[in-house]
Amino acid sequence: MSISSILVKNKENFLLWIALFLYFLLLMNAAVVNVHIFGNDEQARLLVVRYIFHLNRLPIGNESAVRIPLWGFSYAMEPYFPSLVAVFLD
């Protein structure tokens, strides 16, 4: 192996690490900028969290406060544990 081939290989590795670092920065920027953009059903899931937070009790599931009018069902019929964790983070 000659010195020039080692330097070329080190340069390629350096450029690879720079590209990965810039990609990481791009992803971190997208995560920070898009923090308030939710998925399709996240607003509907937050209905259960806000219900528990404001009324300090678990919803039954067929209550109109937690029912999603567009779909006609409620996430209160699903397991509660993720919603209970979200109450403390809201």
C-alpha positions in Angstrom: 0.0 0.0 0.0 1.3 3.3 -0.9 0.9 6.5 1.1 -1.3 8.1 -1.6 -3.8 5.2 -1.5 -4.0 5.6 2.3 -4.6 9.3 2.0 -7.3 8.8 -0.6 -9.0 6.2 1.7 -8.8 8.5 4.7 -10.2 11.3 2.6 -13.1 9.1 1.5 -13.8 8.1 5.1 -13.6 11.7 6.2 -16.1 12.8 3.5 -18.4 9.9 4.5 -18.4 11.0 8.1 -19.1 14.6 7.1 -22.0 13.5 4.9 -23.4 11.4 7.8 -23.0 14.3 10.2 -24.8 16.7 7.8 -27.6 14.1 7.3 -27.9 13.8 11.1 -28.2 17.6 11.4 -30.8 17.7 8.7 -32.9 15.1 10.5 -32.5 16.9 13.9 -33.6 20.1 12.2 -36.7 18.4 10.7 -37.6 16.9 14.1 -37.3 20.3 15.9 -39.2 22.3 13.2 -42.0 19.7 12.8 -42.6 19.2 16.5 -46.2 20.5 16.2 -47.2 18.5 13.2 -49.1 15.4 14.3 -50.1 12.3 12.5 -53.6 11.7 11.3 -55.1 10.4 14.5 -52.9 12.1 17.1 -55.5 14.8 17.7 -58.1 12.1 18.3 -55.9 10.3 20.8 -55.4 13.6 22.6 -59.1 13.7 23.3 -58.8 10.9 25.8 -55.7 12.4 27.4 -57.3 15.8 27.8 -60.5 14.2 29.2 -58.5 12.4 31.9 -56.4 15.5 32.6 -59.4 17.8 33.1 -61.9 15.5 34.7 -59.5 13.3 36.7 -61.3 10.1 35.7 -61.2 7.5 33.0 -63.8 7.9 30.2 -66.2 5.0 29.5 -65.7 5.2 25.7 -69.1 6.0 24.4 -69.2 9.5 25.9 -69.5 12.3 23.4 -66.5 14.1 24.8 -64.1 11.5 23.7 -65.9 10.2 20.6 -64.4 11.1 17.2 -67.3 12.5 15.2 -65.7 11.8 11.8 -65.1 8.1 12.6 -67.9 7.4 15.1 -65.7 5.6 17.7 -63.4 6.5 20.5 -59.8 5.7 21.5 -61.2 5.3 25.0 -62.2 1.8 23.9 -58.5 1.0 23.5 -56.0 0.1 26.3 -55.5 3.1 28.6 -51.9 2.7 29.5 -50.4 4.9 26.7 -53.0 7.6 27.4 -52.2 7.5 31.1 -48.5 8.0 30.4 -49.4 10.9 28.1 -51.5 12.6 30.8 -48.3 13.2 32.8 -46.5 14.5 29.7 -49.4 16.9 28.6 
